Amino acid sequence: MLLTILCFIIGGPFVDEIFQLEFIPDILLTIVFIFAIYAISLKKKYIYIGLLLAAPMLLSIWISHLVKSLHLFAIGELFGALFAGFVISLLVKFIFQKNEVTKEVIYAAVVVYLLIGIMWSFFYFMLDYFYPESFSFPKITSPTIFRYLYFSYVTLTTLGYGDVAPLTNKGGSLVILEAIIGQIYLVVIVAWLVGMHVSRRSR
């Protein structure tokens, strides 16, 4: 799952430009969602909930190639954010239930961090849909989903390049919340993993 997310984030724009096929990033995002469902497949109820949340998002992505409807896409983004939040909650639960640091725990911790960025990009898109011009974008680019994704990770990591910025209080509040969550998550998860590792070695 970690590899598929990285392929979506990094490879999507390059592959899209090389092959000039706008649906390639959508294929990668679909694969991310499929692997996310597989990652939470320990219980059948998780699979059913995951499918219920992921299906509207995936349908809106692929139907948008036939019918250009921002309304439909916005609904899909909402369900995408709910799905990402659901997967994040289950992975965080998995991390804190473990008694030792394993590769799976570390991978899960990284995936959670990356999913937070993806989830917030959905939030930014929805805010800009319901409240147009909530964010400023460079004039040379249009506000595509990858621009929101880029802005989300810049905010999450507190890089703050300044090329994209919130223009409203609503946008600013989302930005503040993501930056706080990103920093708190890193502090808590690193402290937890180090604490587990130290306690394991001291036994």
C-alpha angles and dihedrals in degrees: 000000000000090000093049092051091051090048090052094047099040106020100040099075094042096047090044091054095044097050096028090225113137094198096063094087087049090054090052092048090049090053090050090054092048092052090046090056089048090051091058096041096110089105127034093225090059090053092051093048091046092051092048091053098039099045097069091048094050093043092051091050095053097036088053088069088063102030119033103216123149089190091060092044092051091053089050091051090052092055090043090057091048091049093049090049091050092051091046092053092051094047092049088051089051092051096050093045092060120095097202139037111256133165089258091055092049092047090049091051091052092046091052090053092050092045090054088059092049093047092051092050087060090051091051092050092050092048091050089048096052094035107031119213093023087139135039118230129189111269092236092063136053122227099261124164089263091057089056089046091051092048091048094056092043087055096041092053091040092234092138102192090174098221089112118037140166114257099189136053090246091055091045092052092053091048092050092048094050093048091050094046091048094053095042091049092052093047094047097042095046091048090049095048093045091047092051092047094049094046091048093052093046093059 
